[in-house]
Amino acid sequence: MQVVVGDAAVTDAYADLAPADLVLLCGVFGNVSDADVRATIGHSAALCASGGTVIWTRHRREPDLVPTICDWFAQEGFAPVAVGTPADGVGVGVHRQLGCPRPLPSGVTMFHFLPR
Ligand SMILES: C[S@@+](CC[C@H](N)C(=O)[O-])C[C@H]1O[C@@H](n2cnc3c(N)ncnc32)[C@H](O)[C@@H]1O
């Protein structure tokens, strides 16, 4: 196992790791702007290998962004494997990359955590 200590938002942190069979975007989508969620899903298509899996989380508070997140993954060539329901309380999604990964751009900051 390899552990990288660094800024998880910057694409350079993944230069030697992408595309990966498993990408975890957990504890991110509930702490960044909708625009950053969209951008990060776009970069998922570079981070995740063909046939690979992204597991992501997002709270279900209104306005519930989970359906839109699913639309954005679909636009990036991912198929849903499992997505929780509002009754679960917390949103957990699993999407599989159906296409071929794009090149990961260098020096891009995918998201910024919002102040609490
Ligand atoms: C909501 S917690 C989620 C922790 C864990 N991933 C989970 O799902 O339980 C978000 C964590 O990401 C850290 N964080 C925020 N921005 C980061 C960044 N750019 N790079 C690495 N960690 C970051 C925060 O300090 C916080 O510890």
The ligand as an SDF file (V2000), in Angstrom:
LIG
                    3D

 27 29  0  0  0  0  0  0  0  0999 V2000
  -15.6590   15.5500    6.0200 C   0  0  0  0  0  0  0  0  0  0  0  0
  -14.0330   14.9930    6.4030 S   0  0  0  0  0  0  0  0  0  0  0  0
  -14.0760   13.3910    5.6600 C   0  0  0  0  0  0  0  0  0  0  0  0
  -13.0580   12.4540    6.2030 C   0  0  0  0  0  0  0  0  0  0  0  0
  -13.0980   11.0460    5.5610 C   0  0  0  0  0  0  0  0  0  0  0  0
  -12.7260   11.1130    4.1320 N   0  0  0  0  0  0  0  0  0  0  0  0
  -14.4580   10.4220    5.7180 C   0  0  0  0  0  0  0  0  0  0  0  0
  -15.1890   10.2640    4.7240 O   0  0  0  0  0  0  0  0  0  0  0  0
  -14.8020   10.0640    6.8440 O   0  0  0  0  0  0  0  0  0  0  0  0
  -13.0650   15.9450    5.2790 C   0  0  0  0  0  0  0  0  0  0  0  0
  -11.5900   15.9330    5.6040 C   0  0  0  0  0  0  0  0  0  0  0  0
  -10.8740   16.3930    4.4700 O   0  0  0  0  0  0  0  0  0  0  0  0
   -9.8480   17.2650    4.9280 C   0  0  0  0  0  0  0  0  0  0  0  0
   -9.4760   18.1230    3.7910 N   0  0  0  0  0  0  0  0  0  0  0  0
  -10.0790   19.2520    3.3550 C   0  0  0  0  0  0  0  0  0  0  0  0
   -9.4610   19.7410    2.2580 N   0  0  0  0  0  0  0  0  0  0  0  0
   -8.4470   18.8700    1.9840 C   0  0  0  0  0  0  0  0  0  0  0  0
   -7.4380   18.8140    0.9850 C   0  0  0  0  0  0  0  0  0  0  0  0
   -7.3590   19.7630    0.0310 N   0  0  0  0  0  0  0  0  0  0  0  0
   -6.5530   17.7960    1.0020 N   0  0  0  0  0  0  0  0  0  0  0  0
   -6.6220   16.8410    1.9500 C   0  0  0  0  0  0  0  0  0  0  0  0
   -7.5450   16.8330    2.9430 N   0  0  0  0  0  0  0  0  0  0  0  0
   -8.4440   17.8300    2.9490 C   0  0  0  0  0  0  0  0  0  0  0  0
  -10.4660   17.9850    6.0880 C   0  0  0  0  0  0  0  0  0  0  0  0
   -9.4750   18.5300    6.9260 O   0  0  0  0  0  0  0  0  0  0  0  0
  -11.2320   16.8530    6.7580 C   0  0  0  0  0  0  0  0  0  0  0  0
  -10.3990   16.1420    7.6390 O   0  0  0  0  0  0  0  0  0  0  0  0
  1  2  1  0
  2  3  1  0
  2 10  1  0
  3  4  1  0
  4  5  1  0
  5  6  1  0
  5  7  1  0
  7  8  2  0
  7  9  1  0
 10 11  1  0
 11 12  1  0
 11 26  1  0
 12 13  1  0
 13 14  1  0
 13 24  1  0
 14 15  1  0
 14 23  1  0
 15 16  2  0
 16 17  1  0
 17 18  1  0
 17 23  2  0
 18 19  1  0
 18 20  2  0
 20 21  1  0
 21 22  2  0
 22 23  1  0
 24 25  1  0
 24 26  1  0
 26 27  1  0
M  CHG  2   2   1   9  -1
M  END
$$$$
